Amino acid sequence: MAGAIGLAIIFVFMCFVYLLPGLAAGLALLIYTGLILGALNAFNITRLPSGYCRLSFLESVMAVDANVIIFARVREEVTTGISVKTSLKNGFHKAMSAIVDGNVTTLIAAAILWFKGSGSVK
């Protein structure tokens, strides 16, 4: 229930701040969440409710972070007066390094927790 409420809040926030691109990002996040939960169910992976909340929270934060970075870069490009198509291309290109950096940092932290952690942390 908490995960569903959190996703709804994120969806509304993205739609309110970024309008149509926010709607697209929110729909993509809902589809991604459905795919993750479907994959967990398909492979019969047992998770506690707290595990689902952590997974949902982490995926939401990563997805929203990437979308905010991309939308901010595209908005900056549009304000310079170039075309929307070129703004999208340049915005994605400029945002990619920050997104990759954030994802690699998360993977490094996950690897450290996996190898050094114990019990429920692992």
Number of C-alpha atoms within 10 A of each C-alpha: 8 12 17 12 10 15 19 14 12 19 22 15 15 21 18 12 12 17 13 12 14 22 18 15 22 24 14 14 19 17 12 15 17 12 12 15 15 12 12 14 12 9 8 9 9 10 11 7 12 10 12 16 17 12 16 19 16 13 16 22 13 14 17 19 15 20 21 17 18 22 19 15 19 23 16 14 20 18 10 9 9 10 11 13 11 13 20 18 12 17 21 18 14 16 19 14 11 15 19 12 11 14 14 12 12 14 12 11 11 15 13 12 13 13 10 10 12 9 6 6 10 12
